[in-house]
Amino acid sequence: MNTAVGSSAEVPSPASGEPEAPERATTFEELFQQRYEPMMRVAFLLVGSRAEAEDVVQDAFARVNLRWSRIDNPPGYLHRCVVNRSHDVLRRRRVEQRLWWMHRHETSELDADEMGDALAALPPARRTAIVLRYYAGLSEQQIAEAMDVRPGTVKSLLHRGMAELKRVIER
């Protein structure tokens, strides 16, 4: 699997087959060594920017480190932190875009990254579910925990997200 996240025009290759079960980290340092790159890939796919993905992942690890002694499932908590912080970034970006459009009526340059564009067209919850399922290889239960929703909601998000993704790609 690709270990480095490229520029914003590159989308890391998806996980193939069954996800590997990483060793259980017993220290924060081990968790960081095992999960930094996978979390960078997830954050990159959610926010579409390497710089913002780095901020998201670093913030998530900082939160995990602060609460290490009180966390029962550090990898799960880390996933939730990455997802929540990614949503914060996307929310801020939407506000900034609205303000920008209020001041300028020009069109922005187009990005040639078709899969990134297709993912960006999805609502954040659907995009998150798809990235966590098909890229990070999480189960529906793990996605539900990371997104703080019920497993049935995850199924619905995946189904609707894939249908919408198919429509976007086929245009």
C-alpha positions in Angstrom: 0.0 0.0 0.0 1.2 3.5 -0.7 2.7 4.9 2.5 2.8 8.6 1.5 0.0 10.9 0.7 0.7 12.9 -2.4 -0.4 16.3 -3.5 -4.1 17.3 -3.6 -4.3 16.1 -7.1 -3.4 12.5 -6.1 -5.7 10.1 -4.4 -4.0 7.3 -2.5 -4.8 3.8 -3.7 -7.6 2.0 -1.8 -7.0 -0.9 0.5 -7.3 -4.2 -1.3 -9.0 -7.2 0.1 -9.6 -7.6 3.8 -8.1 -5.0 6.1 -5.1 -6.1 8.0 -5.6 -6.3 11.8 -2.9 -4.1 13.2 -1.1 -5.1 16.4 -2.8 -3.7 19.5 -0.8 -0.6 20.5 0.1 -0.6 24.2 1.6 2.9 24.2 0.8 6.2 22.5 4.0 6.0 20.5 3.1 2.6 19.1 -0.3 3.8 18.1 1.2 6.8 16.4 3.7 4.6 14.5 1.0 2.2 13.4 -1.8 4.6 12.6 -0.3 7.9 11.4 -0.1 7.1 7.7 -3.5 5.3 7.5 -5.1 8.3 9.3 -3.4 10.7 6.9 -4.9 8.8 4.0 -8.4 8.8 5.5 -8.2 12.5 6.4 -6.8 13.3 2.9 -9.7 11.6 1.3 -12.2 13.4 3.5 -10.8 16.9 3.2 -8.9 16.7 -0.1 -5.8 18.6 1.0 -2.6 17.3 2.4 -1.9 20.3 4.6 -5.4 20.2 6.1 -5.2 16.4 6.5 -1.9 16.8 8.4 -3.6 19.4 10.7 -6.6 17.0 11.2 -4.4 14.0 12.1 -2.1 16.0 14.4 -5.1 17.4 16.2 -6.6 13.9 16.5 -3.4 12.4 17.9 -3.1 15.3 20.4 -6.6 14.6 21.7 -5.8 10.9 22.0 -2.6 11.7 23.9 -4.4 14.0 26.3 -7.0 11.3 27.1 -4.8 8.2 26.7 -5.3 6.8 30.2 -9.1 7.2 30.0 -9.6 5.7 26.5 -10.8 2.1 26.2 -10.4 1.9 22.4 -7.6 4.3 21.2 -7.8 3.4 17.5 -11.6 3.8 17.5 -11.3 7.1 19.4 -8.6 8.2 16.9 -10.9 7.4 14.0 -13.7 9.4 15.6 -11.4 12.4 16.2 -10.2 12.3 12.6 -13.8 12.2 11.3 -15.0 14.9 13.6 -12.1 17.2 12.8 -12.5 16.6 9.1 -16.1 17.6 9.3 -15.0 20.8 11.1 -12.6 21.6 8.3 -15.3 21.0 5.7 -17.8 23.1 7.6 -15.3 26.0 7.8 -14.5 25.6 4.1 -18.2 25.9 3.2 -18.5 29.1 5.2 -15.4 30.5 3.5 -16.7 29.6 0.1 -20.0 31.3 0.7 -18.2 34.4 1.8 -15.9 34.2 -1.2 -18.9 33.9 -3.6 -20.6 36.9 -2.1 -17.5 39.0 -3.0 -16.6 37.4 -6.3 -18.8 36.1 -9.1 -16.0 34.5 -11.0 -15.6 30.7 -11.5 -12.8 29.0 -9.8 -10.3 26.8 -11.6 -11.3 23.2 -12.2 -9.5 20.4 -10.5 -8.7 17.4 -12.8 -8.9 14.9 -10.0 -12.1 13.0 -11.0 -12.4 10.7 -8.0 -11.6 13.5 -5.6 -14.2 15.7 -7.4 -16.8 12.9 -7.2 -16.1 12.4 -3.5 -16.2 16.1 -2.9 -19.7 16.2 -4.5 -21.1 13.9 -1.8 -22.5 15.2 1.5 -19.9 14.9 4.3 -21.6 12.0 6.1 -21.9 9.9 2.9 -18.3 10.8 1.9 -17.1 9.8 5.4 -18.9 6.5 5.4 -17.6 5.6 1.9 -14.0 6.5 2.7 -14.0 4.6 6.0 -15.6 1.5 4.4 -14.0 1.2 1.0 -10.6 2.9 1.6 -9.9 2.4 5.3 -11.6 -1.1 5.3 -13.6 -0.5 8.4 -16.6 -2.7 9.2 -20.1 -1.1 9.4 -19.9 -1.4 13.2 -16.5 0.4 13.3 -17.8 3.1 11.0 -20.9 3.6 13.2 -18.6 4.0 16.2 -16.3 6.5 14.4 -19.2 8.5 13.1 -21.2 8.2 16.3 -24.3 6.8 14.4 -26.2 3.5 14.4 -25.1 0.7 12.1 -28.4 1.0 10.1 -27.5 4.6 9.4 -24.1 3.5 8.1 -25.8 1.1 5.7 -28.1 3.8 4.5 -25.2 6.3 4.1 -23.2 3.7 2.1 -26.1 2.8 -0.1 -27.1 6.3 -0.9 -23.5 7.5 -1.2 -22.6 4.8 -3.7 -25.7 5.5 -5.7 -24.9 9.3 -5.8 -21.2 8.6 -6.5 -22.2 6.4 -9.5 -24.5 9.2 -10.8 -21.7 11.8 -10.4 -19.1 9.6 -12.1 -21.4 8.7 -15.1 -22.1 12.3 -16.0 
